[in-house]
């Protein structure tokens, strides 16, 4: 059996490593907290945008109903030419306004669908981040803490060895 010799001149290196590890863990926890805060702010911003898009869709739908009503009223009008013959009313302006309003509704619906899809994607990504965060936090709290405990044990062993050597 072979033995390995270690020459440790300053056992305080173990506590310096423990302190560095603790500082690293604290910095990592602060960074994760900042990411959580950013996600919260962005979620609120996305919800505000969705609410605005929902309001625009609602307004466009009201405008389309108003244009439908105006067109219906126009088409129901009874018009006569100069000779007293009945003729179709000119509803081209109302038809054009209805076409524009219908297009606005379609655009608003597309925007709303896009925003909902974006929010689903964001939720999916946040869920993946949260899964990774749990693993990372476990690593920080478990594995690095185990390493710190090992370093403290090594320091005690070195201190005990040095103290026993001094007592000889």
C-alpha positions as CSV (number, residue, x, y, z in Angstrom):
1,X,0.0,0.0,0.0
2,X,1.3,3.4,-0.8
3,X,0.7,6.5,1.1
4,X,0.3,10.0,-0.1
5,X,1.8,12.9,1.7
6,X,0.2,16.3,1.8
7,X,2.0,19.4,2.9
8,X,-0.5,22.0,4.0
9,X,1.1,25.1,5.3
10,X,-2.1,27.1,5.9
11,X,-5.4,25.3,6.8
12,X,-7.3,28.6,6.4
13,X,-7.4,27.8,2.6
14,X,-10.3,25.4,3.4
15,X,-12.3,28.2,5.0
16,X,-11.4,30.6,2.1
17,X,-12.8,28.0,-0.3
18,X,-16.0,27.6,1.9
19,X,-16.4,31.4,1.9
20,X,-15.8,31.6,-1.9
21,X,-18.4,28.8,-2.4
22,X,-20.9,30.6,-0.2
23,X,-20.3,33.8,-2.1
24,X,-20.8,32.0,-5.4
25,X,-24.1,30.4,-4.1
26,X,-25.3,33.8,-2.9
27,X,-24.5,35.5,-6.3
28,X,-26.2,32.7,-8.1
29,X,-29.3,33.0,-5.9
30,X,-29.4,36.7,-6.5
31,X,-29.1,36.2,-10.3
32,X,-32.0,33.6,-10.2
33,X,-34.1,36.1,-8.2
34,X,-33.4,38.8,-10.8
35,X,-34.5,36.5,-13.6
36,X,-37.7,35.7,-11.7
37,X,-38.3,39.4,-11.3
38,X,-37.7,40.0,-15.0
39,X,-40.1,37.2,-15.9
40,X,-42.8,38.7,-13.6
41,X,-42.4,42.2,-15.2
42,X,-42.5,40.7,-18.7
43,X,-45.6,38.6,-17.9
44,X,-47.3,41.8,-16.7
45,X,-46.3,43.7,-19.9
46,X,-47.5,40.9,-22.1
47,X,-50.8,40.8,-20.2
48,X,-51.2,44.6,-20.7
49,X,-50.6,44.1,-24.4
50,X,-53.1,41.3,-24.5
51,X,-55.7,43.5,-22.7
52,X,-55.0,46.3,-25.2
53,X,-55.5,43.9,-28.2
54,X,-58.7,42.5,-26.6
55,X,-60.0,46.1,-26.3
56,X,-59.1,46.8,-30.0
57,X,-60.9,43.6,-31.1
58,X,-63.9,44.6,-29.1
59,X,-63.9,48.1,-30.6
60,X,-63.5,46.7,-34.1
61,X,-66.4,44.3,-33.6
62,X,-68.6,47.2,-32.4
63,X,-67.6,49.3,-35.4
64,X,-68.4,46.3,-37.7
65,X,-71.9,46.0,-36.1
66,X,-72.4,49.7,-36.6
67,X,-71.4,49.5,-40.2
68,X,-73.6,46.4,-40.7
69,X,-76.5,48.5,-39.3
70,X,-75.7,51.5,-41.5
71,X,-75.6,49.2,-44.6
72,X,-78.9,47.5,-43.6
73,X,-80.5,50.9,-43.2
74,X,-79.1,52.1,-46.5
75,X,-80.3,49.0,-48.3
76,X,-83.8,49.4,-46.8
77,X,-84.2,52.9,-48.0
78,X,-86.7,53.5,-50.7
79,X,-85.3,55.8,-53.4
80,X,-87.0,57.2,-56.5
81,X,-85.4,58.8,-59.6
82,X,-86.6,62.1,-61.1
83,X,-89.4,60.3,-63.0
84,X,-90.7,58.6,-59.8
85,X,-89.4,55.2,-60.6
86,X,-88.1,53.1,-57.7
87,X,-84.3,52.5,-57.8
88,X,-81.7,50.8,-55.7
89,X,-80.1,53.2,-53.1
90,X,-76.4,54.0,-53.5
91,X,-74.8,52.2,-50.6
92,X,-71.3,52.1,-51.9
93,X,-69.9,54.2,-49.0
94,X,-71.6,51.9,-46.4
95,X,-70.3,48.8,-48.2
96,X,-66.8,50.3,-48.3
97,X,-67.0,51.2,-44.6
98,X,-68.2,47.7,-43.8
99,X,-65.4,46.1,-45.8
100,X,-62.9,48.3,-43.9
101,X,-64.5,47.4,-40.5
102,X,-64.5,43.7,-41.4
103,X,-60.8,43.9,-42.3
104,X,-60.1,45.6,-38.9
105,X,-61.8,42.8,-37.1
106,X,-59.8,40.2,-39.0
107,X,-56.5,42.0,-38.2
108,X,-57.5,42.4,-34.5
109,X,-58.4,38.7,-34.4
110,X,-55.1,37.7,-36.0
111,X,-53.2,40.0,-33.5
112,X,-55.1,38.4,-30.6
113,X,-54.4,34.9,-31.8
114,X,-50.7,35.8,-32.2
115,X,-50.5,37.3,-28.7
116,X,-52.2,34.2,-27.2
117,X,-49.7,32.0,-29.0
118,X,-46.8,34.1,-27.8
119,X,-48.1,33.9,-24.3
120,X,-48.4,30.1,-24.5
121,X,-44.8,29.9,-25.8
122,X,-43.7,32.2,-23.0
123,X,-45.5,30.1,-20.4
124,X,-43.8,27.0,-21.9
125,X,-40.4,28.6,-21.7
126,X,-41.0,29.8,-18.1
127,X,-42.0,26.3,-17.1
128,X,-38.8,25.0,-18.6
129,X,-36.8,27.7,-16.8
130,X,-38.5,26.8,-13.5
131,X,-37.6,23.1,-14.0
132,X,-34.0,24.0,-14.7
133,X,-34.0,26.5,-11.8
134,X,-35.1,23.7,-9.4
135,X,-32.2,21.6,-10.5
136,X,-29.8,24.5,-10.3
137,X,-31.0,25.5,-6.8
138,X,-30.7,21.8,-5.7
139,X,-27.1,21.8,-7.0
140,X,-26.3,25.0,-5.2
141,X,-27.9,24.0,-1.9
142,X,-27.1,20.3,-1.8
143,X,-24.0,19.5,-3.8
144,X,-22.1,22.7,-3.0
145,X,-23.1,22.4,0.7
146,X,-21.8,18.9,0.7
147,X,-18.6,20.1,-0.7
148,X,-18.4,22.8,2.0
149,X,-19.0,20.2,4.6
150,X,-16.2,18.1,3.2
151,X,-13.8,21.1,3.2
152,X,-14.7,21.9,6.8
153,X,-14.0,18.3,7.7
154,X,-10.6,18.4,6.0
155,X,-9.8,21.6,7.8
156,X,-10.7,19.9,11.2
157,X,-8.5,16.9,10.2
158,X,-5.6,19.1,9.3
159,X,-6.0,21.2,12.5
160,X,-6.2,18.0,14.6
161,X,-3.1,16.6,12.9
162,X,-1.2,19.8,13.4
163,X,-2.3,20.1,17.0
164,X,-1.4,16.5,17.7
165,X,2.0,17.1,16.1
166,X,2.6,20.1,18.3
167,X,1.7,18.1,21.4
168,X,4.4,15.6,20.8
